[in-house]
Amino acid sequence: MKYQKNGFVISTDKELLQIDMIHKYLSEEAYWCKNIPKEPVQPVPPTTYHSGGY
């Protein structure tokens, strides 16, 4: 799924997710999961719903 409006995109395409950037934010900034290892952040089975705003 892809939705575009006013120069922004919301997409469920897992290929667009920037795993390194997501992991950096979660492990350094998000209080609920600081120091989380990268393995749980990497894309998981196709039954999991992914989305991103760009």
C-alpha positions as a printed NumPy array, in Angstrom:
array([[  0.   ,   0.   ,   0.   ],
       [  1.21 ,   3.5  ,  -0.778],
       [ -0.541,   6.783,  -0.013],
       [  0.839,  10.145,  -1.173],
       [ -0.283,  13.652,  -0.246],
       [  1.427,  17.061,  -0.038],
       [  4.878,  15.603,  -0.687],
       [  4.598,  12.914,   1.999],
       [  4.307,   9.169,   1.483],
       [  2.943,   6.473,   3.784],
       [  3.945,   3.023,   2.625],
       [  3.842,  -0.589,   3.776],
       [  6.788,  -1.52 ,   1.536],
       [  9.335,  -3.187,   3.854],
       [ 12.118,  -2.383,   1.377],
       [ 11.77 ,   1.337,   2.191],
       [ 12.383,   0.874,   5.934],
       [ 15.81 ,   2.105,   7.041],
       [ 16.606,  -0.53 ,   9.654],
       [ 19.878,   1.087,  10.802],
       [ 18.137,   4.406,  11.427],
       [ 15.176,   2.736,  13.175],
       [ 17.524,   0.738,  15.402],
       [ 19.585,   3.832,  16.253],
       [ 16.471,   5.723,  17.356],
       [ 15.08 ,   2.827,  19.37 ],
       [ 18.358,   1.933,  21.077],
       [ 19.424,   5.508,  21.868],
       [ 16.297,   7.65 ,  22.171],
       [ 13.162,   5.608,  22.892],
       [ 12.907,   5.258,  26.682],
       [ 10.962,   2.   ,  26.467],
       [ 13.687,   0.05 ,  24.653],
       [ 17.061,   1.768,  25.145],
       [ 19.994,  -0.5  ,  24.313],
       [ 17.787,  -2.915,  22.355],
       [ 19.904,  -5.2  ,  20.154],
       [ 19.5  ,  -4.92 ,  16.401],
       [ 18.127,  -8.447,  15.864],
       [ 14.554,  -7.768,  17.132],
       [ 14.374,  -4.599,  15.013],
       [ 15.186,  -6.24 ,  11.695],
       [ 12.225,  -7.141,   9.492],
       [ 10.336, -10.119,  10.784],
       [  8.002, -12.635,   9.114],
       [  5.506, -11.388,   6.531],
       [  2.671, -11.75 ,   9.036],
       [  3.918,  -8.59 ,  10.779],
       [  2.536,  -5.252,   9.573],
       [  5.172,  -2.649,   8.667],
       [  4.577,   0.959,   7.697],
       [  6.645,   4.093,   7.333],
       [  6.204,   7.784,   6.697],
       [  8.572,   9.503,   4.271]])
